[in-house]
Amino acid sequence: MARFLVFLALALVIISKKGALGAPPSCPTVTTQLAPCLSYIQGGGDPSVPCCTGINNIYELAKTKEDRVAICNCLKNAFIHAGNVNPTLVAELPKKCGISFNMPPIDKNYDCNTISMY
């Protein structure tokens, strides 16, 4: 968990070079929204309200396939640093939060380019 927090802190310091309108969401934005979900995706139980708010915010950012691929790659990198992430719990997270968003079971081997829009 300490490695994840260090990664998150570094990610927040990095300024995204893609500030133009229509650019995919930045990794610092995605990881900040997901941070409250770390305990859930590592151990299960019920996701917290801040976690579900973050998942909803990520859902709102996923407007195009490019957005979804970028979000997936950000999550994949964050999960690699976090360790002990359960891909099944990642995939179930939107449903647990009552959000109609299909999140794949992302892990270090997941190919984010295979994500569909639905």
C-alpha distances in whole Angstrom, upper triangle without the diagonal:
4,5,5,6,9,10,10,12,14,15,16,19,20,23,24,28,29,30,33,33,33,30,27,24,22,18,17,19,17,14,14,16,13,11,12,12,8,9,13,12,10,12,15,18,19,17,17,20,18,16,20,21,19,20,23,23,21,24,27,26,26,30,31,30,29,27,25,25,23,21,20,19,17,15,15,14,11,10,11,8,6,8,9,11,14,17,19,17,16,20,21,19,22,25,23,23,26,26,29,26,26,22,22,20,18,16,17,20,21,24,24,27,28,27,30,31,31
4,5,5,6,9,10,11,12,14,15,17,19,22,23,27,28,29,33,34,33,30,27,24,22,18,17,19,18,15,15,18,15,12,14,15,12,13,16,15,13,16,19,21,22,20,20,22,20,19,22,23,20,22,25,24,23,26,28,27,28,32,33,32,30,28,27,26,24,22,22,21,18,17,17,15,12,13,13,9,8,10,12,14,18,20,23,21,20,23,24,22,25,28,26,26,29,29,31,29,29,25,25,23,21,19,19,22,24,26,26,29,31,30,33,33,34
4,5,5,6,9,10,11,12,14,16,17,20,21,24,26,27,31,32,31,28,25,23,20,16,15,18,17,13,15,17,15,13,15,15,12,14,17,16,14,17,20,22,23,21,22,24,21,19,23,24,20,22,25,24,22,26,27,26,27,30,31,29,28,26,25,24,22,20,19,18,15,15,15,12,10,10,10,6,6,9,12,13,17,19,22,20,19,23,24,22,25,28,26,26,30,29,31,28,27,24,23,21,19,17,16,20,21,23,23,26,28,27,30,31,32
4,5,5,6,9,10,10,12,14,15,18,19,23,24,25,28,29,28,25,22,19,17,13,12,15,13,10,11,13,11,9,12,12,9,12,14,13,12,15,18,20,21,18,18,20,18,16,19,20,17,18,21,20,19,22,24,22,23,27,27,26,25,23,22,21,19,17,17,15,13,12,12,10,7,8,9,5,4,8,11,11,15,16,19,18,16,20,21,19,21,24,23,23,26,25,27,25,24,21,21,19,16,15,15,18,19,21,20,24,26,24,28,28,29
4,5,5,6,9,10,10,12,14,18,19,22,24,24,28,29,29,26,23,20,17,14,12,14,14,10,10,13,12,9,11,13,10,12,15,15,14,17,19,21,21,19,18,20,17,16,19,19,16,18,21,20,19,23,24,23,24,28,29,28,27,24,23,23,21,18,19,18,15,14,15,13,10,11,12,9,8,12,14,14,18,19,22,20,18,22,23,20,23,26,24,23,27,26,28,26,26,23,23,22,19,18,18,22,22,24,23,27,28,27,30,30,31
4,5,5,6,8,10,11,13,16,18,21,23,24,27,29,29,26,23,20,17,14,12,15,15,12,12,16,15,12,15,16,14,16,19,18,17,20,23,25,25,22,22,23,20,19,23,22,19,21,24,22,21,25,26,24,26,29,30,29,27,25,24,24,21,19,20,18,15,15,16,13,11,13,13,9,10,13,16,17,20,22,25,23,21,24,26,24,26,29,27,27,30,29,31,29,28,25,25,24,21,19,19,22,23,25,24,27,29,28,31,32,33
4,5,5,6,9,10,11,14,15,18,20,21,25,26,26,22,20,17,14,11,10,13,12,9,11,14,13,11,14,15,13,16,18,17,16,20,22,24,24,22,22,23,20,18,21,21,18,19,22,20,19,22,24,21,22,26,26,25,23,21,21,20,17,16,16,15,11,12,13,10,7,10,10,7,8,12,15,15,19,19,23,21,19,22,24,22,23,27,26,25,28,27,29,26,26,22,22,21,18,17,16,19,20,21,20,23,26,25,28,28,30
4,5,5,6,9,10,13,14,18,19,20,23,24,24,21,18,15,12,9,7,10,10,7,7,11,10,8,12,13,12,15,17,16,16,19,21,23,23,19,19,20,16,15,18,18,15,16,19,17,16,20,21,19,20,24,25,24,22,20,20,19,17,15,16,15,11,11,13,11,8,11,12,9,10,13,16,15,19,19,22,20,18,21,23,20,21,25,24,23,26,24,26,24,24,21,22,21,18,18,17,21,21,22,20,24,26,24,27,27,28
4,5,5,7,9,12,14,18,19,20,23,25,25,22,20,17,14,12,9,12,13,10,9,13,13,11,14,16,15,17,20,19,19,22,24,26,25,22,21,22,18,18,21,20,17,19,22,19,19,22,23,21,23,26,27,27,25,22,23,23,19,18,19,18,14,15,17,14,12,15,15,12,13,16,19,19,22,23,26,24,22,25,26,23,25,28,27,26,29,27,30,27,28,24,25,25,22,21,21,24,24,26,24,27,29,28,30,30,32
4,5,5,6,10,12,15,17,18,22,24,24,21,19,17,13,11,9,12,13,11,11,15,15,13,17,18,17,20,22,21,21,24,26,28,28,25,24,25,21,20,23,22,19,21,23,21,20,23,24,21,23,26,27,26,24,22,22,21,18,17,19,17,13,15,16,13,11,15,15,12,14,17,20,20,23,24,27,25,23,26,28,25,26,30,29,28,31,29,31,28,28,25,26,25,22,21,20,23,24,24,23,25,28,27,30,30,32
4,5,5,8,9,13,14,15,19,21,21,17,16,13,9,7,5,9,10,8,9,12,13,12,15,17,16,19,21,20,20,24,25,27,26,23,23,23,19,18,21,20,16,18,20,18,16,20,20,18,19,22,23,23,20,18,19,18,15,14,15,14,10,12,14,11,10,13,14,12,13,17,20,19,22,22,25,23,20,23,25,23,23,27,27,25,28,26,28,25,25,22,23,23,19,19,18,22,21,22,20,22,25,24,26,26,28
4,6,8,10,13,15,15,18,20,20,18,16,13,10,9,5,8,10,9,8,11,13,12,15,17,17,20,22,21,22,25,26,28,26,23,22,22,18,18,20,19,16,18,20,17,16,20,20,17,20,22,24,24,22,19,20,20,16,15,18,16,13,14,17,14,12,16,17,15,16,19,22,21,24,24,27,25,22,25,26,23,24,27,27,25,28,26,28,25,26,23,25,25,22,22,22,25,24,25,22,25,27,26,28,27,29
4,6,9,12,15,15,19,21,22,19,18,15,12,11,8,11,14,12,12,15,17,15,18,21,20,23,25,24,25,28,29,31,30,27,26,26,22,22,24,22,19,22,23,20,20,23,23,20,23,25,26,26,24,21,23,22,19,18,20,19,15,17,19,16,15,19,19,17,18,22,25,24,27,27,30,28,25,28,30,27,28,31,31,29,32,30,31,29,30,27,28,28,25,25,24,27,27,27,25,27,30,28,31,30,32
4,6,9,12,12,16,19,19,16,15,13,10,9,7,11,13,12,12,16,17,17,20,22,21,24,26,25,26,29,30,32,31,28,27,27,23,23,25,23,20,22,23,20,19,22,22,19,21,23,24,24,21,19,21,20,16,16,19,16,13,16,18,15,14,18,18,17,18,22,25,24,27,27,30,28,25,27,30,27,27,31,31,29,32,29,31,28,28,26,26,27,23,23,22,25,25,25,22,24,27,26,28,28,31
4,6,9,9,13,15,17,14,14,12,9,10,8,10,13,14,14,16,18,18,22,23,23,27,28,27,28,31,32,34,33,29,28,28,24,24,25,23,20,22,23,20,19,22,21,18,20,22,22,23,20,18,20,20,16,16,19,17,15,18,19,17,17,21,21,20,21,25,28,26,29,28,31,30,26,29,31,28,28,32,32,30,32,29,30,28,29,26,27,28,25,25,24,27,26,26,23,24,27,26,28,27,30
4,5,7,10,13,13,10,10,9,6,8,8,10,12,13,14,16,18,19,22,23,23,27,28,26,28,31,32,34,32,29,28,27,24,23,25,23,19,21,22,18,17,20,19,15,17,19,19,19,16,15,17,17,13,14,17,15,13,16,18,16,16,20,21,20,21,25,28,26,28,27,30,29,25,27,29,27,26,30,31,29,30,27,28,25,26,24,25,26,23,24,23,25,24,23,20,21,24,23,25,24,27
4,6,9,12,13,10,11,11,9,11,12,13,15,17,18,19,21,22,26,26,27,30,31,29,31,34,35,37,36,32,32,31,28,27,28,26,23,24,24,21,20,22,21,17,19,20,19,20,16,15,18,18,14,16,19,17,15,19,20,18,19,23,23,22,25,28,31,29,31,30,32,32,28,29,32,30,29,33,34,32,33,30,31,28,28,26,27,28,25,26,25,27,25,24,21,22,25,24,26,25,28
4,6,9,9,6,8,9,8,11,12,12,14,16,17,19,20,22,25,26,26,30,31,29,31,34,34,36,35,31,31,30,27,26,26,24,21,22,22,19,17,20,18,15,16,16,16,17,13,12,16,15,12,14,17,16,14,18,20,18,19,23,23,23,25,28,31,28,31,29,31,30,27,28,30,28,27,31,32,30,31,28,28,25,26,24,25,27,24,25,25,26,24,23,20,20,23,22,23,22,25
4,7,9,7,9,9,9,12,13,12,15,17,17,18,21,22,25,26,27,31,31,30,32,35,35,37,35,31,30,29,26,26,26,24,21,22,22,18,17,19,17,14,16,16,17,18,15,14,17,17,14,16,19,18,17,20,22,21,21,25,26,25,27,30,32,30,32,30,33,32,28,29,31,29,27,31,32,30,31,27,28,25,27,25,27,29,26,28,27,29,27,25,22,22,25,24,25,23,26
4,6,6,9,11,11,15,16,15,17,20,20,21,23,25,28,28,30,33,33,32,34,37,37,39,37,33,32,31,28,27,27,25,23,23,23,19,18,20,18,14,16,15,15,17,14,14,17,18,15,17,20,19,18,22,24,23,24,27,28,28,30,32,35,32,34,32,34,33,29,30,32,30,28,32,33,31,31,28,28,26,27,26,27,30,27,29,29,30,28,26,23,22,25,23,24,22,25
4,6,9,10,12,16,17,15,17,20,20,20,23,25,27,28,30,33,33,31,34,37,36,38,35,32,31,29,27,26,26,23,21,22,21,17,17,18,15,12,14,13,13,16,14,12,16,17,15,16,20,20,19,22,24,24,24,27,29,29,30,33,35,32,34,31,33,32,29,29,31,28,26,30,31,29,29,26,25,23,25,24,26,29,27,29,30,31,28,26,23,22,25,22,22,20,23
4,6,9,11,15,17,15,16,19,20,19,21,24,26,27,28,32,31,30,32,35,34,36,34,30,30,29,26,25,25,22,20,20,19,16,15,16,13,10,11,10,10,12,10,9,13,14,12,14,17,18,17,20,22,22,23,26,27,28,29,32,33,30,31,29,31,30,26,26,28,26,24,27,29,27,27,23,23,21,22,22,23,26,24,27,27,28,25,23,19,19,21,19,19,17,20
4,6,8,12,14,13,13,17,18,18,19,22,25,25,26,30,29,28,30,33,33,34,33,29,29,28,25,24,24,22,19,19,19,16,14,15,14,10,11,11,10,12,9,8,12,12,10,12,15,15,14,17,19,19,20,23,24,25,26,29,31,28,29,27,29,28,25,25,27,25,23,27,29,27,27,24,23,21,21,20,22,24,22,24,24,25,23,21,17,17,20,18,18,17,20
4,6,9,12,10,10,14,15,15,16,19,22,21,23,26,26,24,27,30,29,31,29,26,26,25,23,21,21,20,17,16,16,14,11,13,12,8,8,9,8,9,7,5,8,9,6,8,11,11,11,13,16,16,17,19,21,22,23,25,27,24,25,23,25,25,21,21,23,22,20,24,25,23,24,21,20,17,18,17,18,21,18,21,21,22,19,18,14,14,17,15,15,14,17
4,7,9,7,7,10,12,11,13,16,18,18,20,23,23,21,24,27,27,28,26,23,23,22,19,18,18,16,13,13,14,11,9,11,10,7,8,10,11,12,9,6,9,10,7,7,10,11,9,12,14,14,14,17,19,19,20,23,25,22,24,22,24,23,19,20,22,19,18,22,23,21,22,19,19,17,18,16,18,20,17,19,20,22,19,18,15,16,18,16,17,16,18
4,6,5,6,9,10,11,13,14,18,18,19,22,23,21,23,26,27,28,27,23,23,23,20,18,19,18,14,15,16,13,11,14,13,10,12,14,14,15,12,9,11,12,8,8,11,10,8,11,13,13,13,16,17,17,18,21,24,21,23,22,24,23,19,21,23,21,20,24,25,23,24,21,22,19,20,18,19,21,18,19,19,21,19,19,15,17,20,18,19,19,21
4,5,5,6,8,10,10,12,15,16,16,19,20,18,20,23,24,26,25,21,21,21,18,17,18,17,13,14,16,13,11,14,15,12,13,16,16,16,13,11,12,11,8,7,10,8,5,8,10,9,9,12,14,13,15,18,20,18,20,19,22,21,17,19,21,19,19,23,23,22,24,21,22,19,19,17,18,18,15,16,16,18,17,17,14,16,19,17,20,19,22
4,6,5,6,9,10,10,14,15,15,19,20,19,20,23,24,26,24,21,20,20,17,16,18,16,13,14,16,13,12,15,16,13,15,18,19,19,17,14,15,15,12,10,13,12,8,10,13,11,10,13,15,14,15,18,21,19,21,21,23,22,18,21,23,20,20,24,24,22,24,22,24,21,21,19,20,21,18,19,19,21,20,21,18,20,23,21,23,22,24
4,6,5,6,9,10,13,14,15,19,19,18,20,23,23,25,23,19,19,18,15,14,15,13,10,12,13,10,9,12,12,10,12,15,17,17,16,12,13,14,11,9,13,13,9,11,14,13,12,15,17,16,17,20,22,20,22,21,23,21,18,20,21,18,18,21,22,19,21,19,21,18,19,17,19,20,18,19,20,23,21,21,18,20,22,20,21,20,22
4,5,5,6,9,11,12,13,16,16,15,18,20,20,22,20,17,17,17,14,12,13,12,8,9,11,9,7,10,11,9,11,14,15,15,14,11,11,12,9,7,9,10,7,7,11,11,9,12,15,14,14,17,19,16,18,17,19,17,14,16,18,15,15,18,19,17,19,17,18,15,16,14,16,16,14,16,17,19,17,18,15,17,19,17,19,18,19
4,5,5,6,9,10,10,14,15,13,15,18,19,21,19,16,16,16,13,11,14,13,9,10,13,11,9,13,14,13,14,17,19,19,17,14,14,14,12,9,11,11,7,7,10,10,7,10,12,11,11,14,16,14,17,16,19,17,14,16,18,15,16,19,19,17,20,18,20,17,18,15,16,17,14,15,16,19,17,19,16,19,21,19,21,21,22
4,5,5,8,10,11,14,15,15,17,19,20,21,19,16,15,15,11,10,13,11,8,10,13,10,10,14,14,13,15,19,20,21,20,16,16,17,15,12,14,14,11,11,14,13,10,13,16,14,13,17,19,17,19,19,21,18,16,18,19,16,16,20,19,17,20,19,21,19,20,17,19,19,17,18,19,22,21,22,20,22,24,22,24,23,24
4,6,7,8,10,14,14,14,16,18,18,19,17,13,12,12,9,7,9,8,4,7,9,7,7,10,11,11,13,16,18,19,19,15,15,16,14,11,13,15,11,10,14,14,12,13,17,16,15,18,19,16,18,18,19,16,14,16,17,13,13,17,16,14,16,15,17,15,17,15,17,18,16,18,20,22,21,22,19,22,23,20,22,20,21
4,6,5,7,10,10,10,12,15,15,16,15,11,11,12,9,7,9,9,6,7,10,9,8,11,13,13,14,18,19,19,19,16,14,16,14,11,12,13,10,8,12,12,9,10,14,13,12,14,15,13,14,14,16,13,10,13,14,11,12,15,14,13,16,14,17,15,15,13,15,15,13,15,17,19,18,20,17,20,21,19,21,20,21
4,5,6,9,10,10,12,14,15,16,15,12,11,12,9,7,11,11,8,10,13,12,12,15,17,16,18,21,23,23,22,19,18,19,17,14,15,15,12,10,13,13,9,11,14,12,10,13,14,13,15,16,17,15,13,16,16,13,15,18,16,15,18,18,20,18,19,16,18,17,15,16,18,21,20,22,20,23,24,22,24,24,24
4,6,7,8,10,11,13,13,13,12,8,7,9,6,5,8,9,8,10,12,12,13,15,17,17,19,22,25,25,24,21,20,21,20,16,17,18,16,13,16,16,13,13,17,15,13,15,15,14,15,16,17,14,13,16,15,12,14,16,14,13,16,16,19,18,19,17,19,18,17,18,20,23,22,24,22,26,26,24,26,25,25
4,6,5,6,9,10,10,11,10,6,7,9,8,5,8,10,8,8,12,13,12,14,17,17,18,22,23,23,23,20,18,20,19,15,15,17,15,12,14,15,12,11,15,14,11,13,13,11,12,13,14,10,9,12,12,9,11,14,12,11,15,15,17,16,16,14,16,15,14,15,18,21,19,22,20,24,24,21,23,23,22
4,5,5,6,9,10,12,12,9,10,13,11,8,12,14,11,12,15,16,15,17,20,20,20,24,25,25,24,22,20,20,19,16,16,17,14,11,13,14,10,9,12,12,8,10,10,8,10,12,13,10,10,13,14,11,14,16,14,14,18,18,20,19,18,15,16,15,14,14,16,19,19,21,20,24,24,22,25,25,25
4,6,5,6,7,9,10,8,9,13,12,10,13,15,14,14,17,18,18,20,22,23,23,27,28,28,28,25,23,24,23,20,19,20,18,15,16,17,14,12,15,14,10,11,10,9,11,13,14,11,11,15,14,12,15,17,14,15,18,19,22,20,20,18,18,16,16,16,18,21,21,24,23,27,27,25,27,27,27
4,5,5,5,6,7,6,8,11,12,9,11,14,13,12,16,17,16,18,21,21,22,25,27,26,27,24,21,23,22,19,18,20,18,15,16,18,15,13,16,16,12,13,11,9,9,11,11,8,9,12,10,9,12,13,11,12,15,16,19,17,17,15,16,14,14,15,18,21,20,23,22,25,25,23,25,25,24
4,6,6,9,10,8,11,14,14,10,12,15,13,12,16,17,16,17,20,20,20,24,25,24,24,22,19,20,20,16,15,17,15,12,13,15,12,9,13,13,10,10,8,6,6,8,8,5,6,9,9,8,12,13,12,13,16,16,18,16,16,13,13,11,11,11,14,17,16,19,18,22,22,20,22,23,22
4,6,10,12,11,13,17,16,13,15,18,16,16,19,21,19,21,24,24,24,27,28,27,27,25,22,22,22,19,17,18,17,14,14,15,13,10,12,12,9,8,6,5,6,9,10,8,9,12,13,12,15,17,15,16,20,20,22,20,19,16,16,13,13,12,14,17,17,21,21,24,24,23,25,26,26
4,7,10,10,13,16,17,14,16,19,18,17,21,22,21,22,26,26,26,29,31,29,30,28,25,25,25,22,20,22,21,17,18,19,16,13,16,16,13,12,9,8,8,11,11,8,11,14,13,12,16,17,14,16,19,20,23,21,20,18,18,15,16,15,18,20,20,24,23,27,27,25,27,28,27
4,6,8,11,14,15,12,14,17,17,16,19,21,20,21,24,25,24,28,29,28,29,27,24,25,25,22,20,22,21,17,18,20,18,15,18,19,15,14,12,10,8,11,10,7,10,12,10,10,13,13,11,13,16,17,20,19,18,16,17,14,15,16,19,21,20,24,23,27,26,24,26,26,25
4,7,9,13,15,12,13,17,17,16,19,21,21,21,24,26,26,29,31,30,31,29,26,27,28,24,23,25,24,20,22,23,21,18,21,22,18,18,15,14,12,14,13,10,12,14,11,11,14,13,10,12,15,17,20,20,20,18,19,17,19,19,23,25,24,27,26,30,29,26,28,28,26
4,6,9,12,10,10,13,14,14,16,18,18,19,22,23,24,27,29,29,30,27,24,26,26,23,22,25,23,20,22,24,21,19,22,23,19,19,17,15,14,15,14,10,12,14,11,9,12,11,7,9,12,14,17,17,18,17,19,17,19,20,24,26,24,27,26,29,28,26,27,26,25
4,7,8,6,7,10,11,10,12,15,15,16,18,20,20,24,26,26,27,24,22,24,23,20,19,22,20,17,19,21,18,17,20,20,17,18,16,14,14,15,14,10,11,13,10,7,10,11,7,7,11,12,16,15,16,15,17,16,17,19,22,24,23,25,24,27,26,24,25,24,23
4,5,5,6,9,10,11,12,14,15,17,19,20,21,24,27,28,28,25,23,25,24,21,21,23,21,18,21,22,19,18,22,21,18,20,19,17,17,18,17,14,14,16,14,11,12,13,10,9,12,14,17,17,19,18,20,20,20,22,24,27,26,28,26,29,29,26,27,26,25
4,5,5,6,9,10,11,12,14,15,17,19,20,23,26,27,28,24,23,25,24,21,22,24,22,19,22,24,21,20,24,24,21,23,22,19,20,20,20,16,16,17,15,12,12,13,11,8,11,13,16,17,19,18,21,21,22,24,27,29,27,29,27,30,30,26,27,26,25
4,5,5,6,9,10,10,12,14,15,17,19,22,24,25,26,22,21,23,22,18,20,22,19,17,20,21,18,18,22,21,19,21,21,18,19,20,20,17,16,18,16,13,13,15,13,10,13,14,17,17,19,18,21,21,21,22,25,28,26,28,25,28,29,25,26,25,25
4,5,5,6,9,10,11,12,14,15,17,20,23,23,23,20,18,21,20,16,17,19,17,14,17,18,15,15,19,19,16,18,18,15,16,16,16,13,12,14,13,9,10,12,10,8,12,12,15,15,16,14,17,17,17,19,21,24,22,24,22,25,25,22,23,22,22
4,5,5,6,9,10,10,12,14,15,18,21,22,23,19,18,20,20,16,17,20,18,15,19,20,18,18,21,21,19,21,20,17,17,17,16,13,12,13,12,8,8,10,8,5,8,8,12,12,14,13,16,17,17,20,23,25,23,24,22,25,25,21,22,21,20
4,5,5,6,9,10,11,13,15,17,20,22,22,18,18,21,20,16,18,20,18,16,20,21,18,19,23,22,20,23,23,20,20,20,20,17,15,16,15,11,10,13,12,8,11,10,13,13,16,15,19,20,20,22,25,27,25,26,23,26,26,22,23,21,20
4,5,5,6,9,10,11,13,16,18,19,20,16,15,18,16,13,15,17,14,13,16,17,15,16,19,19,17,20,20,17,18,18,18,15,13,15,14,11,10,13,13,10,13,11,14,13,15,14,17,18,17,19,21,24,22,23,20,23,23,20,21,20,20
4,5,5,6,9,10,11,14,16,17,18,14,13,16,15,11,13,15,14,12,15,17,15,15,19,19,17,19,19,16,16,15,15,13,10,11,11,8,7,10,10,8,10,8,11,9,11,10,13,15,14,17,20,22,19,20,18,20,20,17,18,16,16
4,5,5,6,9,10,12,16,17,18,14,13,17,16,13,15,18,16,15,18,20,18,19,22,23,21,23,23,20,20,19,18,16,14,14,13,10,8,11,11,8,9,7,9,9,12,12,15,17,17,20,23,25,22,23,20,22,22,18,18,16,16
4,5,5,6,9,11,15,16,17,13,13,16,15,12,14,17,15,14,18,19,17,18,22,22,21,23,24,21,21,20,21,18,15,16,16,13,11,14,15,12,13,10,13,11,14,13,17,19,18,21,23,25,22,23,19,21,22,18,19,17,17
4,5,5,6,10,12,13,13,10,9,12,11,8,10,13,11,11,14,16,14,16,19,19,19,21,22,18,19,17,18,16,13,14,15,12,10,14,15,12,14,11,12,10,12,11,14,16,15,18,20,21,19,19,16,18,18,15,16,14,15
4,5,5,8,11,12,13,10,9,12,12,10,11,15,14,13,16,18,17,18,21,22,21,23,24,20,20,18,18,17,14,13,14,12,9,12,14,11,12,8,9,7,9,9,13,16,15,19,21,22,19,19,16,17,18,14,14,11,12
4,6,7,10,13,14,10,10,14,14,11,14,17,16,15,19,20,19,21,24,25,24,26,27,23,23,21,22,20,17,17,17,15,12,15,17,14,14,11,11,10,13,13,16,19,19,22,24,25,22,22,18,19,20,16,16,13,14
4,6,9,11,11,7,8,11,10,8,12,14,13,13,17,18,17,19,22,23,22,25,26,23,23,21,22,21,17,17,19,16,14,17,19,16,17,13,14,12,14,13,16,19,18,21,22,23,20,20,16,17,18,15,15,13,14
4,6,7,8,5,5,9,9,8,10,13,13,13,16,17,17,19,21,23,23,25,25,22,22,19,20,20,16,15,17,16,13,16,18,17,17,13,12,10,11,11,13,17,16,19,21,21,18,17,13,14,15,11,11,9,11
4,7,8,6,7,11,11,11,13,15,16,16,19,21,21,22,25,26,26,28,29,26,26,23,24,23,20,18,20,19,16,19,21,19,19,15,14,11,13,14,16,20,19,22,24,24,21,19,16,15,16,13,12,9,11
4,5,5,6,9,10,11,12,14,15,17,18,20,21,22,24,26,27,28,29,26,26,23,24,24,20,19,21,20,18,20,23,22,21,17,16,13,14,14,16,19,18,21,23,23,19,17,14,13,13,11,10,7,10
4,5,5,6,9,10,10,12,14,15,16,18,20,21,22,25,25,27,28,24,24,21,22,22,19,17,20,20,18,20,23,22,22,18,16,13,13,13,14,17,16,19,20,19,16,14,10,9,10,7,7,6,9
4,5,5,6,9,10,11,12,14,15,17,18,20,21,23,24,26,27,24,25,21,23,24,20,19,22,21,20,22,25,24,24,20,19,16,15,15,15,18,16,19,19,19,16,14,10,9,11,9,10,9,13
4,6,5,6,9,10,11,12,14,15,16,18,20,22,22,24,26,22,23,20,22,22,18,17,20,19,17,20,22,21,21,18,17,14,14,13,14,17,15,18,19,19,16,15,11,11,13,10,11,10,13
4,5,5,6,9,10,10,12,14,15,16,18,20,21,22,23,20,20,17,18,18,15,14,17,16,14,17,20,19,19,15,14,11,10,9,11,14,12,15,16,17,13,12,8,9,10,7,8,8,10
4,5,5,6,9,10,10,12,14,15,16,19,20,21,22,19,20,17,19,19,15,15,18,18,17,20,22,21,22,19,18,14,13,11,11,13,11,14,14,14,11,9,5,6,8,7,9,10,13
4,5,5,6,9,10,11,12,14,16,17,18,20,22,19,20,18,20,20,16,17,20,18,18,21,23,22,23,20,19,16,15,13,13,15,13,15,15,16,13,12,8,9,12,10,12,13,16
4,5,5,6,8,10,11,12,14,16,16,18,20,17,18,15,17,17,13,14,16,15,14,18,19,18,19,16,16,13,13,10,11,13,11,13,14,15,13,12,9,11,13,10,13,12,15
4,5,5,6,9,10,10,12,14,15,16,17,14,15,12,15,15,11,11,15,14,14,17,19,18,20,17,17,13,12,9,9,10,7,10,11,12,9,9,6,9,10,8,11,12,14
4,5,5,6,9,10,11,13,14,16,17,15,16,14,17,17,14,15,18,17,17,21,22,22,23,21,20,17,15,12,12,12,9,10,10,11,9,9,6,9,11,11,14,15,17
4,5,5,6,9,10,11,12,14,17,14,16,15,18,17,13,15,18,16,17,20,21,20,23,20,21,17,16,13,13,14,10,11,11,13,12,12,10,13,15,14,16,17,19
4,5,5,6,9,10,10,12,14,11,13,11,14,13,10,12,15,13,14,17,18,18,20,18,19,15,14,11,11,11,8,9,10,12,11,12,10,13,15,13,16,17,18
4,6,5,6,9,10,11,13,10,12,10,14,14,11,12,16,15,16,19,20,20,22,20,21,17,16,12,11,10,6,6,6,9,8,9,8,12,13,13,16,18,19
4,5,5,7,9,10,13,12,14,13,17,17,14,16,19,18,19,22,23,23,25,23,24,20,19,15,15,14,10,9,8,11,11,12,11,14,16,16,19,21,22
4,5,5,6,9,11,10,13,13,16,15,12,15,18,16,18,21,21,20,23,22,23,20,19,15,15,14,11,10,10,13,13,15,14,17,19,18,21,22,23
4,5,5,6,8,6,9,9,13,12,10,13,15,14,17,19,19,20,22,21,22,19,18,14,13,11,8,7,7,11,11,14,13,17,18,17,21,22,23
4,6,6,9,8,11,11,15,15,13,16,19,18,20,23,23,23,26,25,26,22,21,17,15,13,10,7,6,10,11,14,14,17,19,19,22,24,25
4,6,9,10,13,14,18,17,15,18,21,19,22,25,24,24,27,26,27,24,23,19,18,16,13,11,10,14,15,17,17,20,22,22,25,26,28
4,7,7,11,12,16,14,13,16,18,17,20,22,21,21,25,24,26,23,22,18,18,15,13,11,11,15,16,18,18,22,23,22,25,26,27
4,6,9,11,14,14,13,16,18,17,20,23,22,23,26,25,27,24,22,19,17,15,12,10,10,13,15,18,18,22,23,22,26,27,28
4,6,9,12,11,12,15,16,16,19,21,20,21,24,24,26,23,22,18,17,14,12,10,11,14,15,19,19,23,23,23,26,28,27
4,6,9,8,8,11,13,12,16,17,16,18,21,21,22,19,18,14,13,10,9,8,10,13,13,16,17,20,20,19,22,24,24
4,5,5,6,9,10,11,14,15,15,17,19,19,20,18,16,13,12,8,9,8,11,13,13,16,17,20,20,19,21,23,22
4,5,5,6,9,10,13,14,14,16,18,18,18,16,13,10,8,4,5,6,9,10,10,13,13,17,16,15,18,19,19
4,5,5,6,9,12,12,12,15,16,16,17,15,12,10,8,5,8,9,13,14,12,16,16,19,17,16,18,20,18
4,5,5,6,10,10,9,12,14,14,16,14,12,10,10,8,10,11,15,16,15,18,17,21,19,18,19,20,19
4,6,5,8,10,10,12,14,13,14,12,10,7,7,6,7,9,12,14,12,15,14,17,17,15,17,17,17
4,6,7,8,10,11,13,12,12,9,7,5,5,5,7,10,14,15,12,14,13,16,15,13,14,15,14
4,6,5,6,9,10,10,11,10,8,7,9,8,11,14,17,18,16,18,17,20,18,16,17,17,15
4,5,5,6,9,9,10,9,9,8,10,10,12,14,18,19,17,19,17,20,19,17,18,17,16
4,5,5,6,5,7,6,7,7,10,12,13,16,20,21,18,20,17,20,19,16,16,15,13
4,5,5,6,7,7,8,9,12,13,15,18,22,23,20,22,20,22,21,17,17,17,14
4,6,8,10,11,11,12,14,14,16,19,23,24,22,24,22,25,23,20,21,20,18
4,6,9,10,12,12,15,16,17,20,24,25,23,24,22,25,24,21,21,19,18
4,7,9,11,13,16,17,19,22,26,27,24,26,23,25,24,21,20,19,16
4,6,9,10,14,16,17,21,24,25,22,23,20,22,21,18,17,15,13
4,7,10,13,16,17,21,24,25,21,22,19,21,19,16,14,12,10
4,6,10,13,14,18,21,21,18,18,16,17,16,12,11,10,8
4,6,10,11,15,18,18,15,15,13,15,13,10,9,9,7
4,7,8,12,15,15,12,13,11,13,12,9,10,10,9
4,6,9,12,12,9,10,9,12,10,8,10,11,11
4,6,10,10,8,10,10,13,12,11,13,15,15
4,7,8,6,8,8,12,11,10,14,16,16
4,5,5,9,10,13,13,13,17,19,19
4,6,9,10,13,14,15,19,21,22
4,6,9,12,12,14,17,20,21
4,6,9,9,10,13,16,17
4,5,6,8,12,15,16
4,5,6,9,12,14
4,6,8,11,14
4,6,10,12
4,7,8
4,5
4
